[in-house]
Amino acid sequence: SYELTQPPSVSVSPGQTARITCSGDRLPKQYVHWYRVRPGQAPILVIHKDTERPSGIPERFSGSTSGTTVTLTISGVQAEDEADYYCQSADITGLWVFGGGSKLTVL
Amino acid sequence: EVHLVQSEAEVKKPGESLKISCKGSGYNFTTYWIGWVRQKPGKGLEWMGIMYPGDSDIRYSPSFQGQVTISADKSISIAYLQWSGLKASDTATYYCARRSSEGSWLDTWGQGTLVSVSS
């Protein structure tokens, strides 16, 4: 089955830049979307179509892509950004898949 | 404003059946795909399946095919996820989410329904 690979954890100090990667061999052909999940809360969409930011999401959230890796970048990390982040894409049949999630810790 | 409101938490015993719900409001329920996502305690998100209420087209993740049933009553804008025989391993929070009309992302999520299965 198709898999998206994320680092289990990323740690940064407040004000620094956090980068969370998502790798998969179909990513050059399929968009990736990113969700933030805070403890006890429902997921929310933070980036869609690799690089687009939904309305209401702070500008410090951005996305980029390079080959088989897509990156979620959070610039000027704040304490409120501490959460789990998941990438989502599709396999060759069009069925969806989530990455394993990355826990962002703000030191 | 678009909202998805899910049914309350459930506590069930192994072997029991269950149907949880997700009511959409603020948009045309029949013209957006609704998906279901599982999150086991301390684990990641898992995509279960998705349904188009307009014509009842349903796609299941291979991991969940035959394990759950996705349905909807478009007359009352409610999507359902049901089990005919729960297992302890079904203990999780289940989210419904609306697929964007512009692409394959989930733009609106329900608050989640916690299902606890224990003898």
gemmi code that builds the backbone of each chain (N, CA, C; Angstrom):
import gemmi

chains = {
    "A": [
        ("SER", (0.835, -1.192, 0.000), (0.000, 0.000, 0.000), (0.875, 1.249, 0.000)),
        ("TYR", (0.330, 2.316, -0.543), (1.079, 3.554, -0.673), (1.299, 4.192, 0.691)),
        ("GLU", (2.486, 4.745, 0.916), (2.790, 5.367, 2.195), (3.380, 6.755, 1.996)),
        ("LEU", (3.019, 7.628, 2.922), (3.631, 8.936, 3.023), (4.467, 8.945, 4.292)),
        ("THR", (5.707, 9.374, 4.165), (6.641, 9.318, 5.289), (6.892, 10.705, 5.868)),
        ("GLN", (6.649, 10.822, 7.170), (6.919, 12.055, 7.907), (7.866, 11.751, 9.057)),
        ("PRO", (8.652, 12.749, 9.484), (9.449, 12.541, 10.702), (8.521, 12.493, 11.903)),
        ("PRO", (8.760, 11.594, 12.851), (7.859, 11.497, 14.009), (7.815, 12.771, 14.844)),
        ("SER", (8.927, 13.482, 14.900), (8.957, 14.663, 15.757), (9.872, 15.732, 15.180)),
        ("VAL", (9.514, 16.967, 15.484), (10.307, 18.143, 15.125), (10.254, 19.074, 16.316)),
        ("SER", (11.401, 19.607, 16.715), (11.452, 20.506, 17.857), (12.146, 21.792, 17.462)),
        ("VAL", (11.560, 22.919, 17.856), (12.165, 24.215, 17.604), (11.887, 25.132, 18.780)),
        ("SER", (12.690, 26.170, 18.893), (12.459, 27.190, 19.918), (11.520, 28.249, 19.357)),
        ("PRO", (10.814, 28.948, 20.227), (9.924, 30.013, 19.752), (10.678, 31.009, 18.879)),
        ("GLY", (10.024, 31.427, 17.784), (10.630, 32.384, 16.886), (11.459, 31.763, 15.778)),
        ("GLN", (11.824, 30.499, 15.948), (12.598, 29.819, 14.911), (11.670, 29.267, 13.824)),
        ("THR", (12.286, 28.660, 12.826), (11.531, 28.089, 11.707), (11.470, 26.572, 11.828)),
        ("ALA", (10.254, 26.051, 11.723), (10.060, 24.597, 11.747), (9.765, 24.110, 10.336)),
        ("ARG", (10.383, 23.029, 9.981), (10.142, 22.409, 8.673), (9.761, 20.947, 8.877)),
        ("ILE", (8.618, 20.590, 8.353), (8.106, 19.223, 8.462), (7.961, 18.664, 7.056)),
        ("THR", (8.604, 17.540, 6.808), (8.612, 16.968, 5.470), (7.625, 15.817, 5.337)),
        ("CYS", (7.255, 15.571, 4.101), (6.349, 14.481, 3.750), (6.873, 13.902, 2.432)),
        ("SER", (7.222, 12.633, 2.446), (7.823, 12.020, 1.264), (6.979, 10.871, 0.732)),
        ("GLY", (6.894, 10.781, -0.596), (6.167, 9.694, -1.241), (6.467, 9.697, -2.729)),
        ("ASP", (6.544, 8.519, -3.312), (7.014, 8.473, -4.698), (5.998, 9.021, -5.706)),
        ("ARG", (4.760, 9.229, -5.285), (3.778, 9.789, -6.219), (3.589, 11.295, -6.046)),
        ("LEU", (4.343, 11.873, -5.131), (4.100, 13.294, -4.833), (4.388, 14.240, -5.990)),
        ("PRO", (5.277, 13.883, -6.924), (5.403, 14.781, -8.092), (4.126, 14.839, -8.929)),
        ("LYS", (3.223, 13.863, -8.756), (2.017, 13.823, -9.571), (0.738, 14.074, -8.782)),
        ("GLN", (0.828, 14.095, -7.470), (-0.348, 14.290, -6.634), (-0.098, 15.438, -5.663)),
        ("TYR", (-1.129, 16.242, -5.425), (-1.009, 17.314, -4.440), (-0.940, 16.736, -3.028)),
        ("VAL", (-0.350, 17.533, -2.158), (-0.313, 17.221, -0.726), (-1.035, 18.323, 0.033)),
        ("HIS", (-1.760, 17.905, 1.056), (-2.472, 18.842, 1.914), (-2.028, 18.593, 3.350)),
        ("TRP", (-2.035, 19.628, 4.159), (-1.537, 19.534, 5.529), (-2.627, 19.915, 6.528)),
        ("TYR", (-2.653, 19.165, 7.643), (-3.618, 19.405, 8.711), (-2.897, 19.532, 10.038)),
        ("ARG", (-3.403, 20.420, 10.869), (-2.892, 20.563, 12.236), (-3.911, 19.921, 13.177)),
        ("VAL", (-3.423, 19.141, 14.134), (-4.285, 18.510, 15.124), (-3.747, 18.823, 16.504)),
        ("ARG", (-4.470, 19.667, 17.219), (-4.105, 19.961, 18.612), (-4.758, 18.920, 19.510)),
        ("PRO", (-4.171, 18.632, 20.663), (-4.753, 17.624, 21.559), (-6.204, 17.926, 21.891)),
        ("GLY", (-7.054, 16.942, 21.711), (-8.461, 17.090, 22.040), (-9.272, 17.914, 21.062)),
        ("GLN", (-8.661, 18.280, 19.952), (-9.367, 19.096, 18.971), (-9.428, 18.388, 17.623)),
        ("ALA", (-10.380, 18.803, 16.804), (-10.492, 18.252, 15.464), (-9.388, 18.818, 14.572)),
        ("PRO", (-8.998, 18.080, 13.541), (-8.010, 18.608, 12.598), (-8.507, 19.865, 11.905)),
        ("ILE", (-7.575, 20.719, 11.507), (-7.908, 21.821, 10.629), (-6.898, 21.860, 9.492)),
        ("LEU", (-7.370, 22.278, 8.337), (-6.541, 22.388, 7.154), (-5.658, 23.626, 7.258)),
        ("VAL", (-4.337, 23.449, 7.033), (-3.445, 24.614, 7.081), (-2.807, 24.936, 5.728)),
        ("ILE", (-2.647, 23.920, 4.891), (-2.117, 24.116, 3.534), (-2.819, 23.124, 2.604)),
        ("HIS", (-3.213, 23.576, 1.422), (-3.733, 22.643, 0.427), (-3.035, 22.847, -0.908)),
        ("LYS", (-3.105, 21.835, -1.735), (-2.444, 21.866, -3.058), (-0.981, 22.273, -2.929)),
        ("ASP", (-0.295, 21.628, -2.027), (1.152, 21.793, -1.788), (1.540, 23.125, -1.159)),
        ("THR", (0.967, 24.231, -1.667), (1.498, 25.540, -1.280), (0.445, 26.570, -0.923)),
        ("GLU", (-0.834, 26.242, -1.064), (-1.866, 27.253, -0.871), (-2.376, 27.276, 0.560)),
        ("ARG", (-2.531, 28.465, 1.070), (-2.938, 28.655, 2.456), (-4.401, 29.072, 2.504)),
        ("PRO", (-5.237, 28.332, 3.232), (-6.659, 28.709, 3.339), (-6.801, 30.037, 4.068)),
        ("SER", (-7.914, 30.699, 3.843), (-8.179, 31.934, 4.564), (-8.246, 31.642, 6.061)),
        ("GLY", (-7.692, 32.560, 6.832), (-7.695, 32.411, 8.286), (-6.452, 31.731, 8.840)),
        ("ILE", (-5.650, 31.142, 7.978), (-4.400, 30.529, 8.431), (-3.291, 31.588, 8.367)),
        ("PRO", (-2.520, 31.737, 9.449), (-1.483, 32.784, 9.480), (-0.454, 32.643, 8.357)),
        ("GLU", (0.084, 33.772, 7.947), (1.046, 33.776, 6.852), (2.327, 33.028, 7.183)),
        ("ARG", (2.577, 32.773, 8.452), (3.807, 32.068, 8.811), (3.768, 30.602, 8.363)),
        ("PHE", (2.593, 30.125, 7.953), (2.478, 28.766, 7.423), (2.654, 28.816, 5.905)),
        ("SER", (3.573, 27.983, 5.393), (3.774, 27.921, 3.954), (4.138, 26.499, 3.549)),
        ("GLY", (4.013, 26.218, 2.257), (4.350, 24.905, 1.757), (5.234, 25.007, 0.537)),
        ("SER", (6.042, 23.981, 0.343), (6.915, 23.937, -0.827), (7.061, 22.493, -1.257)),
        ("THR", (7.559, 22.322, -2.465), (7.694, 20.972, -2.994), (8.984, 20.845, -3.780)),
        ("SER", (9.593, 19.674, -3.682), (10.798, 19.375, -4.431), (10.851, 17.877, -4.693)),
        ("GLY", (10.570, 17.498, -5.918), (10.593, 16.090, -6.261), (9.572, 15.291, -5.477)),
        ("THR", (10.061, 14.279, -4.768), (9.158, 13.396, -4.030), (8.943, 13.848, -2.585)),
        ("THR", (9.367, 15.070, -2.272), (9.216, 15.581, -0.906), (8.488, 16.917, -0.902)),
        ("VAL", (7.517, 17.011, -0.032), (6.781, 18.257, 0.182), (7.070, 18.707, 1.607)),
        ("THR", (7.212, 20.010, 1.799), (7.604, 20.539, 3.099), (6.604, 21.576, 3.588)),
        ("LEU", (6.191, 21.411, 4.846), (5.413, 22.422, 5.545), (6.391, 23.242, 6.371)),
        ("THR", (6.388, 24.549, 6.157), (7.287, 25.435, 6.886), (6.464, 26.378, 7.752)),
        ("ILE", (6.853, 26.467, 9.014), (6.218, 27.403, 9.940), (7.308, 28.364, 10.378)),
        ("SER", (7.199, 29.608, 9.938), (8.195, 30.621, 10.257), (7.796, 31.358, 11.528)),
        ("GLY", (8.783, 31.713, 12.329), (8.471, 32.418, 13.573), (7.517, 31.616, 14.440)),
        ("VAL", (7.900, 30.382, 14.734), (7.024, 29.474, 15.474), (6.586, 30.080, 16.800)),
        ("GLN", (5.307, 29.887, 17.092), (4.746, 30.345, 18.366), (4.310, 29.136, 19.184)),
        ("ALA", (4.143, 29.354, 20.465), (3.749, 28.261, 21.358), (2.451, 27.595, 20.892)),
        ("GLU", (1.550, 28.370, 20.333), (0.254, 27.839, 19.895), (0.375, 26.922, 18.684)),
        ("ASP", (1.550, 26.901, 18.053), (1.742, 26.025, 16.893), (2.069, 24.593, 17.310)),
        ("GLU", (2.320, 24.390, 18.596), (2.628, 23.037, 19.058), (1.422, 22.150, 18.827)),
        ("ALA", (1.617, 21.085, 18.058), (0.515, 20.213, 17.643), (1.104, 19.074, 16.818)),
        ("ASP", (0.231, 18.184, 16.408), (0.603, 17.151, 15.436), (0.208, 17.650, 14.055)),
        ("TYR", (1.074, 17.386, 13.087), (0.809, 17.808, 11.714), (0.821, 16.580, 10.807)),
        ("TYR", (-0.189, 16.492, 9.952), (-0.339, 15.348, 9.050), (-0.408, 15.818, 7.603)),
        ("CYS", (0.316, 15.116, 6.740), (0.144, 15.350, 5.317), (-0.868, 14.334, 4.774)),
        ("GLN", (-1.487, 14.682, 3.667), (-2.493, 13.819, 3.041), (-2.348, 13.922, 1.532)),
        ("SER", (-2.411, 12.792, 0.870), (-2.377, 12.773, -0.585), (-3.193, 11.585, -1.081)),
        ("ALA", (-2.913, 11.131, -2.290), (-3.682, 10.030, -2.873), (-2.745, 9.002, -3.488)),
        ("ASP", (-3.214, 7.751, -3.504), (-2.418, 6.708, -4.142), (-2.781, 6.614, -5.622)),
        ("ILE", (-2.246, 5.626, -6.301), (-2.392, 5.527, -7.746), (-3.847, 5.314, -8.162)),
        ("THR", (-4.669, 4.767, -7.271), (-6.082, 4.538, -7.594), (-6.954, 5.727, -7.226)),
        ("GLY", (-6.332, 6.750, -6.641), (-7.099, 7.919, -6.229), (-7.596, 7.857, -4.799)),
        ("LEU", (-7.332, 6.731, -4.116), (-7.734, 6.633, -2.714), (-6.772, 7.437, -1.842)),
        ("TRP", (-7.320, 7.984, -0.792), (-6.527, 8.902, 0.013), (-5.645, 8.177, 1.015)),
        ("VAL", (-4.612, 8.877, 1.444), (-3.722, 8.349, 2.464), (-3.172, 9.506, 3.286)),
        ("PHE", (-2.992, 9.252, 4.584), (-2.374, 10.226, 5.475), (-0.950, 9.774, 5.792)),
        ("GLY", (-0.080, 10.747, 6.014), (1.215, 10.430, 6.569), (1.064, 10.043, 8.033)),
        ("GLY", (2.130, 9.542, 8.614), (2.072, 9.063, 9.986), (1.987, 10.153, 11.038)),
        ("GLY", (2.177, 11.399, 10.621), (2.084, 12.508, 11.554), (3.424, 12.894, 12.137)),
        ("SER", (3.570, 14.191, 12.395), (4.789, 14.723, 13.008), (4.392, 15.586, 14.195)),
        ("LYS", (4.975, 15.286, 15.341), (4.686, 16.072, 16.539), (5.641, 17.247, 16.589)),
        ("LEU", (5.083, 18.459, 16.500), (5.886, 19.662, 16.615), (5.917, 20.106, 18.071)),
        ("THR", (7.104, 20.156, 18.628), (7.302, 20.617, 20.001), (7.973, 21.973, 19.964)),
        ("VAL", (7.379, 22.925, 20.671), (7.968, 24.249, 20.802), (8.681, 24.296, 22.146)),
        ("LEU", (9.986, 24.377, 22.081), (10.808, 24.241, 23.295), (10.655, 25.404, 24.259)),
    ],
    "B": [
        ("GLU", (-22.451, 29.841, 7.485), (-21.191, 29.189, 7.808), (-21.364, 27.674, 7.746)),
        ("VAL", (-20.356, 27.022, 7.203), (-20.390, 25.563, 7.066), (-20.083, 24.895, 8.403)),
        ("HIS", (-20.886, 23.923, 8.784), (-20.673, 23.168, 10.023), (-20.949, 21.700, 9.775)),
        ("LEU", (-20.170, 20.879, 10.456), (-20.442, 19.448, 10.567), (-20.527, 19.135, 12.052)),
        ("VAL", (-21.668, 18.647, 12.496), (-21.875, 18.340, 13.910), (-22.106, 16.846, 14.055)),
        ("GLN", (-21.256, 16.230, 14.866), (-21.304, 14.781, 15.026), (-22.073, 14.394, 16.286)),
        ("SER", (-22.486, 13.136, 16.307), (-23.212, 12.615, 17.461), (-22.266, 12.452, 18.652)),
        ("GLU", (-22.873, 12.259, 19.808), (-22.133, 12.218, 21.059), (-21.317, 10.930, 21.216)),
        ("ALA", (-20.425, 10.950, 22.192), (-19.584, 9.790, 22.489), (-20.429, 8.565, 22.831)),
        ("GLU", (-19.880, 7.398, 22.515), (-20.583, 6.145, 22.739), (-19.692, 5.178, 23.522)),
        ("VAL", (-20.307, 4.433, 24.416), (-19.627, 3.350, 25.128), (-20.382, 2.063, 24.812)),
        ("LYS", (-19.698, 1.116, 24.217), (-20.354, -0.112, 23.761), (-19.554, -1.334, 24.188)),
        ("LYS", (-20.199, -2.478, 24.070), (-19.542, -3.756, 24.358), (-19.180, -4.448, 23.046)),
        ("PRO", (-18.145, -5.291, 23.081), (-17.790, -6.046, 21.870), (-18.983, -6.823, 21.339)),
        ("GLY", (-19.115, -6.804, 20.015), (-20.210, -7.504, 19.376), (-21.444, -6.664, 19.133)),
        ("GLU", (-21.555, -5.545, 19.831), (-22.716, -4.677, 19.649), (-22.605, -3.914, 18.328)),
        ("SER", (-23.750, -3.435, 17.868), (-23.781, -2.618, 16.659), (-23.845, -1.145, 17.052)),
        ("LEU", (-23.475, -0.294, 16.102), (-23.441, 1.133, 16.380), (-23.546, 1.901, 15.078)),
        ("LYS", (-24.230, 3.037, 15.149), (-24.322, 3.946, 14.012), (-24.100, 5.347, 14.552)),
        ("ILE", (-23.062, 6.020, 14.095), (-22.812, 7.397, 14.496), (-23.131, 8.312, 13.326)),
        ("SER", (-23.377, 9.587, 13.650), (-23.872, 10.483, 12.618), (-23.069, 11.766, 12.510)),
        ("CYS", (-23.293, 12.463, 11.399), (-22.597, 13.705, 11.073), (-23.562, 14.570, 10.282)),
        ("LYS", (-24.011, 15.654, 10.901), (-25.007, 16.503, 10.237), (-24.345, 17.729, 9.640)),
        ("GLY", (-24.557, 17.922, 8.360), (-24.008, 19.082, 7.684), (-25.002, 20.227, 7.645)),
        ("SER", (-24.486, 21.456, 7.729), (-25.331, 22.639, 7.605), (-24.533, 23.767, 6.975)),
        ("GLY", (-25.265, 24.715, 6.406), (-24.601, 25.884, 5.824), (-24.116, 25.692, 4.403)),
        ("TYR", (-24.441, 24.547, 3.793), (-24.042, 24.296, 2.407), (-24.962, 23.239, 1.823)),
        ("ASN", (-24.848, 23.038, 0.500), (-25.650, 22.024, -0.163), (-25.051, 20.640, 0.090)),
        ("PHE", (-25.648, 19.923, 1.022), (-25.101, 18.639, 1.485), (-24.928, 17.633, 0.358)),
        ("THR", (-25.797, 17.697, -0.659), (-25.786, 16.666, -1.693), (-24.665, 16.833, -2.712)),
        ("THR", (-23.998, 17.969, -2.709), (-23.007, 18.227, -3.758), (-21.564, 18.228, -3.256)),
        ("TYR", (-21.333, 17.755, -2.056), (-19.979, 17.636, -1.512), (-19.767, 16.213, -0.983)),
        ("TRP", (-18.582, 15.650, -1.297), (-18.206, 14.385, -0.713), (-17.990, 14.551, 0.798)),
        ("ILE", (-18.405, 13.522, 1.551), (-18.170, 13.486, 3.001), (-17.294, 12.268, 3.290)),
        ("GLY", (-16.202, 12.498, 4.010), (-15.297, 11.412, 4.344), (-15.304, 11.110, 5.831)),
        ("TRP", (-14.803, 9.929, 6.176), (-14.658, 9.528, 7.580), (-13.193, 9.180, 7.848)),
        ("VAL", (-12.720, 9.627, 8.999), (-11.321, 9.449, 9.394), (-11.274, 8.906, 10.817)),
        ("ARG", (-10.449, 7.901, 11.019), (-10.295, 7.314, 12.358), (-8.992, 7.780, 12.997)),
        ("GLN", (-9.045, 8.005, 14.300), (-7.829, 8.257, 15.071), (-7.887, 7.445, 16.351)),
        ("LYS", (-7.094, 6.395, 16.409), (-7.004, 5.606, 17.630), (-6.228, 6.382, 18.671)),
        ("PRO", (-6.438, 6.054, 19.964), (-5.757, 6.791, 21.029), (-4.245, 6.818, 20.834)),
        ("GLY", (-3.682, 8.014, 20.796), (-2.245, 8.170, 20.670), (-1.677, 7.838, 19.305)),
        ("LYS", (-2.557, 7.630, 18.326), (-2.108, 7.239, 16.992), (-2.478, 8.295, 15.953)),
        ("GLY", (-2.135, 7.994, 14.701), (-2.347, 8.955, 13.625), (-3.711, 8.869, 12.977)),
        ("LEU", (-3.904, 9.735, 11.991), (-5.156, 9.767, 11.245), (-5.168, 8.657, 10.197)),
        ("GLU", (-6.325, 8.025, 10.046), (-6.489, 6.973, 9.036), (-7.739, 7.274, 8.225)),
        ("TRP", (-7.589, 7.326, 6.913), (-8.736, 7.573, 6.053), (-9.533, 6.285, 5.881)),
        ("MET", (-10.846, 6.359, 6.155), (-11.694, 5.171, 6.127), (-12.462, 5.029, 4.818)),
        ("GLY", (-13.004, 6.146, 4.357), (-13.814, 6.094, 3.150), (-14.510, 7.419, 2.934)),
        ("ILE", (-15.194, 7.506, 1.803), (-15.835, 8.769, 1.438), (-17.082, 8.493, 0.624)),
        ("MET", (-18.065, 9.375, 0.749), (-19.347, 9.171, 0.085), (-19.838, 10.468, -0.536)),
        ("TYR", (-20.477, 10.351, -1.717), (-21.114, 11.496, -2.343), (-22.610, 11.351, -2.116)),
        ("PRO", (-23.192, 12.153, -1.222), (-24.613, 11.981, -0.894), (-25.556, 12.153, -2.080)),
        ("GLY", (-25.120, 12.908, -3.088), (-25.999, 13.170, -4.223), (-26.428, 11.914, -4.971)),
        ("ASP", (-25.472, 10.954, -5.112), (-25.807, 9.732, -5.847), (-25.409, 8.466, -5.086)),
        ("SER", (-25.017, 8.634, -3.817), (-24.637, 7.517, -2.940), (-23.404, 6.761, -3.429)),
        ("ASP", (-22.566, 7.375, -4.237), (-21.289, 6.782, -4.619), (-20.412, 6.715, -3.372)),
        ("ILE", (-19.834, 5.532, -3.097), (-19.024, 5.336, -1.888), (-17.693, 4.692, -2.273)),
        ("ARG", (-16.628, 5.198, -1.708), (-15.283, 4.616, -1.882), (-14.740, 4.272, -0.497)),
        ("TYR", (-14.331, 3.048, -0.311), (-13.761, 2.632, 0.968), (-12.255, 2.462, 0.843)),
        ("SER", (-11.534, 2.813, 1.894), (-10.149, 2.408, 2.004), (-10.114, 0.879, 2.083)),
        ("PRO", (-9.171, 0.230, 1.407), (-9.089, -1.230, 1.498), (-9.012, -1.728, 2.940)),
        ("SER", (-8.415, -0.934, 3.818), (-8.275, -1.345, 5.217), (-9.606, -1.406, 5.951)),
        ("PHE", (-10.604, -0.702, 5.442), (-11.891, -0.627, 6.131), (-13.035, -1.264, 5.349)),
        ("GLN", (-12.765, -1.668, 4.116), (-13.799, -2.326, 3.311), (-14.307, -3.574, 4.035)),
        ("GLY", (-15.624, -3.666, 4.192), (-16.207, -4.805, 4.883), (-16.228, -4.696, 6.394)),
        ("GLN", (-15.559, -3.709, 6.942), (-15.506, -3.528, 8.396), (-16.529, -2.521, 8.882)),
        ("VAL", (-16.841, -1.550, 8.055), (-17.795, -0.502, 8.384), (-18.690, -0.243, 7.172)),
        ("THR", (-19.786, 0.470, 7.425), (-20.685, 0.869, 6.346), (-20.903, 2.366, 6.414)),
        ("ILE", (-20.677, 3.021, 5.305), (-20.896, 4.459, 5.184), (-22.202, 4.665, 4.426)),
        ("SER", (-23.015, 5.583, 4.927), (-24.280, 5.881, 4.267), (-24.652, 7.328, 4.538)),
        ("ALA", (-25.774, 7.758, 3.972), (-26.240, 9.124, 4.206), (-27.725, 9.216, 3.933)),
        ("ASP", (-28.374, 10.139, 4.612), (-29.769, 10.490, 4.321), (-29.741, 11.938, 3.864)),
        ("LYS", (-29.746, 12.123, 2.554), (-29.593, 13.477, 2.037), (-30.805, 14.346, 2.336)),
        ("SER", (-31.937, 13.734, 2.628), (-33.130, 14.541, 2.922), (-32.986, 15.323, 4.220)),
        ("ILE", (-32.119, 14.824, 5.113), (-31.902, 15.516, 6.386), (-30.442, 15.895, 6.581)),
        ("SER", (-29.641, 15.783, 5.496), (-28.238, 16.228, 5.496), (-27.390, 15.537, 6.560)),
        ("ILE", (-27.556, 14.252, 6.707), (-26.799, 13.502, 7.710), (-26.071, 12.336, 7.041)),
        ("ALA", (-24.800, 12.219, 7.374), (-23.989, 11.076, 6.969), (-23.816, 10.154, 8.170)),
        ("TYR", (-23.654, 8.869, 7.882), (-23.561, 7.875, 8.946), (-22.339, 6.969, 8.735)),
        ("LEU", (-21.864, 6.457, 9.870), (-20.826, 5.432, 9.883), (-21.318, 4.362, 10.839)),
        ("GLN", (-21.378, 3.104, 10.372), (-21.933, 2.085, 11.234), (-21.119, 0.801, 11.242)),
        ("TRP", (-21.272, 0.105, 12.376), (-20.642, -1.182, 12.589), (-21.726, -2.195, 12.956)),
        ("SER", (-21.551, -3.432, 12.508), (-22.522, -4.466, 12.864), (-22.022, -5.332, 14.022)),
        ("GLY", (-20.750, -5.291, 14.289), (-20.207, -6.074, 15.391), (-18.905, -5.439, 15.860)),
        ("LEU", (-19.001, -4.574, 16.861), (-17.832, -3.823, 17.308), (-16.788, -4.721, 17.961)),
        ("LYS", (-15.541, -4.285, 17.847), (-14.424, -4.949, 18.505), (-13.713, -3.925, 19.384)),
        ("ALA", (-12.968, -4.421, 20.344), (-12.214, -3.499, 21.206), (-11.267, -2.635, 20.379)),
        ("SER", (-10.777, -3.184, 19.286), (-9.848, -2.439, 18.428), (-10.525, -1.307, 17.658)),
        ("ASP", (-11.850, -1.222, 17.734), (-12.571, -0.103, 17.107), (-12.595, 1.129, 18.008)),
        ("THR", (-12.073, 1.011, 19.212), (-12.005, 2.150, 20.121), (-11.162, 3.254, 19.494)),
        ("ALA", (-11.764, 4.401, 19.283), (-11.103, 5.496, 18.577), (-12.019, 6.710, 18.556)),
        ("THR", (-11.450, 7.817, 18.106), (-12.253, 8.987, 17.763), (-12.462, 8.971, 16.257)),
        ("TYR", (-13.689, 9.163, 15.845), (-14.044, 9.151, 14.428), (-14.484, 10.554, 14.017)),
        ("TYR", (-13.866, 11.036, 12.956), (-14.185, 12.357, 12.426), (-14.867, 12.221, 11.064)),
        ("CYS", (-15.866, 13.062, 10.846), (-16.353, 13.242, 9.487), (-15.744, 14.543, 8.969)),
        ("ALA", (-15.612, 14.652, 7.674), (-15.014, 15.839, 7.085), (-15.529, 16.014, 5.666)),
        ("ARG", (-15.666, 17.260, 5.274), (-16.161, 17.574, 3.944), (-14.995, 17.756, 2.974)),
        ("ARG", (-15.109, 17.096, 1.831), (-14.115, 17.287, 0.782), (-14.400, 18.587, 0.056)),
        ("SER", (-13.361, 19.359, -0.168), (-13.520, 20.604, -0.912), (-14.078, 20.340, -2.308)),
        ("SER", (-14.835, 21.294, -2.815), (-15.342, 21.185, -4.177), (-14.247, 21.449, -5.206)),
        ("GLU", (-13.101, 21.967, -4.749), (-12.039, 22.367, -5.672), (-10.892, 21.375, -5.741)),
        ("GLY", (-10.914, 20.380, -4.872), (-9.814, 19.424, -4.892), (-9.956, 18.403, -3.791)),
        ("SER", (-8.922, 17.589, -3.618), (-9.021, 16.412, -2.751), (-8.635, 16.674, -1.301)),
        ("TRP", (-8.836, 17.888, -0.810), (-8.556, 18.143, 0.601), (-9.856, 18.264, 1.379)),
        ("LEU", (-9.711, 18.123, 2.702), (-10.860, 18.164, 3.605), (-10.909, 19.537, 4.240)),
        ("ASP", (-11.891, 20.336, 3.838), (-11.879, 21.744, 4.251), (-12.674, 22.022, 5.518)),
        ("THR", (-13.534, 21.108, 5.931), (-14.333, 21.305, 7.141), (-14.441, 19.970, 7.858)),
        ("TRP", (-14.223, 20.001, 9.170), (-14.240, 18.777, 9.964), (-15.308, 18.846, 11.047)),
        ("GLY", (-15.881, 17.695, 11.360), (-16.722, 17.593, 12.538), (-15.857, 17.585, 13.792)),
        ("GLN", (-16.524, 17.639, 14.944), (-15.781, 17.732, 16.209), (-15.259, 16.389, 16.682)),
        ("GLY", (-15.685, 15.323, 16.013), (-15.235, 13.983, 16.387), (-16.221, 13.288, 17.316)),
        ("THR", (-16.316, 11.989, 17.176), (-17.128, 11.146, 18.059), (-16.226, 10.069, 18.640)),
        ("LEU", (-16.114, 10.046, 19.959), (-15.306, 9.033, 20.630), (-16.137, 7.775, 20.822)),
        ("VAL", (-15.642, 6.673, 20.299), (-16.289, 5.380, 20.461), (-15.392, 4.507, 21.329)),
        ("SER", (-15.915, 4.073, 22.450), (-15.166, 3.208, 23.372), (-15.827, 1.840, 23.397)),
        ("VAL", (-15.050, 0.814, 23.132), (-15.573, -0.546, 23.099), (-14.820, -1.377, 24.127)),
        ("SER", (-15.543, -1.832, 25.131), (-14.906, -2.598, 26.198), (-15.923, -3.508, 26.862)),
        ("SER", (-15.455, -4.680, 27.266), (-16.341, -5.600, 27.956), (-16.451, -5.253, 29.437)),
    ],
}
model = gemmi.Model(1)
for chain_id, residues in chains.items():
    chain = gemmi.Chain(chain_id)
    for i, (resn, *xyz) in enumerate(residues, 1):
        res = gemmi.Residue()
        res.name, res.seqid = resn, gemmi.SeqId(i, " ")
        for name, pos in zip(("N", "CA", "C"), xyz):
            atom = gemmi.Atom()
            atom.name, atom.element = name, gemmi.Element(name[0])
            atom.pos, atom.b_iso = gemmi.Position(*pos), 0.0
            res.add_atom(atom)
        chain.add_residue(res)
    model.add_chain(chain)
structure = gemmi.Structure()
structure.add_model(model)
structure.setup_entities()
